Amino acid sequence: MGAKRLSRRSFILGGIATLSYLYFDLHSIAVKRYTIKISKLPAEFQGFTILHLTDLHSKEYGDSQRDLIELINRQQFDAVAITGDLVDKSNSSMKPAISLVKGLQSKPIFFVPGNHEWWTNYQIKSSLEDQGVHILENGHFKYNIGNSHIWIMGVDDPYLGRDQLDRAIAGVSDSEPKVLLAHAPNIFSKAINCKIDLLLAGHTHGGQVRLPLVGAVAVPGQGLFPELDYGQFTAGSTNMIINGGLGESVLPIRVYNRPEIVLITLVSFP
């Protein structure tokens, strides 16, 4: 009898611990930081920091995104990049996304759409424009500080085959620093060929479920155990950062993979 009680108690305590861990992974936002070296980065952009957000999927972090915005406001950054899927096809409410954007308006905001924007008829576009967001659909923006500049460019969703990188980089010199926003990371090889310095992407959610020493179990468009799942990837002079995102799709679950905001600081080569 004593052994049975102990076994039952262990089972219950183990279940509580597992549920607590899963809740923590689902709701506790991590802050991830990267430092990226860029050749010929103007002195005025030394230390320039981009806040990268992606894949909110209409998720709410407190009333009017209070908890998320409070976390963001404790960080130091110069511009905001949002790489799609602010909404979700199963929850097309724009309120969580617009509440977030309203809390970020002290900094310039750049946005590219993801597949869930298109799966909800891109209804959020006009609301984002009303909030002063720079929408980059196969286009670019010359970001000036003093007499120097970098290029922030964006493509429409590569996952749906809507990207036109040639249009986005038209008229931009190979020697000028370029930051590219794209929803999905399968544009990486094109970015390498076009000498993009930094590519910011999302879409994968880091797989949502990750295994120690293995990584993501599956990612849409890449299948099982994908190569481009999460984190930093480098080829030649091109760096790509895949953000694990803030929300979830299909199932509200994350394992070994907390939601995150990402801060990328640009520095010049020594």
Beta strands, then each sheet from edge to edge (+ up, - down):
strand 1: 30-38
strand 2: 49-53
strand 3: 79-82
strand 4: 109-111
strand 5: 134-135
strand 6: 139-145
strand 7: 148-154
strand 8: 178-181
strand 9: 198-201
strand 10: 210-211
strand 11: 215-216
strand 12: 218-219
strand 13: 223-224
strand 14: 231-235
strand 15: 238-242
strand 16: 260-268
sheet 1: 1+ 16+ 2- 3- 4- 5-
sheet 2: 6+ 7- 8- 9- 15- 14+
sheet 3: 10+ 11-
sheet 4: 12+ 13-
end
